[in-house]
Amino acid sequence: MLSANGLTVRQPATGRTLLSGVSFEAAPGESVAIVGESGSGKSLTVRALLGLLPAGLESSGEVRVDGHRVDDDPRTLRGLRGGTVSLLMQDPFTLLNPLRKAGRQIADGLPRGAGRTAEVTRLLAEVGLGAEVAERYPFQLSGGMRQRVGLAAALAAGPRVLVADEPTTALDATTQREVLALIRRVQRDRDMTFLLITHDLRVAFSMCDRVVVMYAGRVVEDGTAAELRARPRHPYTRALLAAEPPADRRLAVLPSVPGSVPAHDAVAGRCGFADRCAHAIDACWTATP
């Protein structure tokens, strides 16, 4: 349903490369998480997939949505947005237009004609909200309710692929669990392909069948959630897992990965994680593993 092969993003004005060689795929009905620290290239990958790169950036490589190659035909991709692939944005406080009622924003994704009000009510019920929410403005809703309205709007056109970019970052822990459980239930009920962008490995493991780990603009590991949890192969994946604080005991010092994610070009031609890795050997600085 969704695939990237050799996806690369560059900034021609400066000659910088931000992503290179990103490849993965999501099968019909499969849920896939892309994980990594801030700056790893997760959100930029999604924007490149959906043709939503900021001005000044350009992408290359092959991208397919529902069997259609879209990287070389923006018109085809525009025709697939909404009805085939839909995006749930990160921040519930900015994803909705503050000047329009919630029901009208959901109805934007529906075909024109009779029955739109009933369909808006049905979509609100699907995400656990009452019909009265359609007449409310975003400022009258809590963060969790706004994210549910955003999900209803993303589902309005009946997409076969749902892409969610850090959908619960701005929510409290309890609301996060509720919204994530809702997204998972809707995805299963509709048998949609699901692509989740997150920095939280626990969320990735609980929500998705497969996990793609990114670092410094590259994919460093790709496997099933069970495989990566039990047998992580790349030292970066192991470091992310080790940095997850345990829930069953107190720690004097919270685990962390020292340093920060470097720019893609700063570590070209070698392992991008070598500077932060306790297991680095000479070979790590001479080639990309």
Beta strands, then each sheet from edge to edge (+ up, - down):
strand 1: 2-11
strand 2: 16-26
strand 3: 31-35
strand 4: 58-65
strand 5: 68-69
strand 6: 85-88
strand 7: 161-165
strand 8: 193-198
strand 9: 210-215
strand 10: 218-224
sheet 1: 2+ 1- 4+ 5-
sheet 2: 6+ 7+ 8+ 3+ 9+ 10-
end
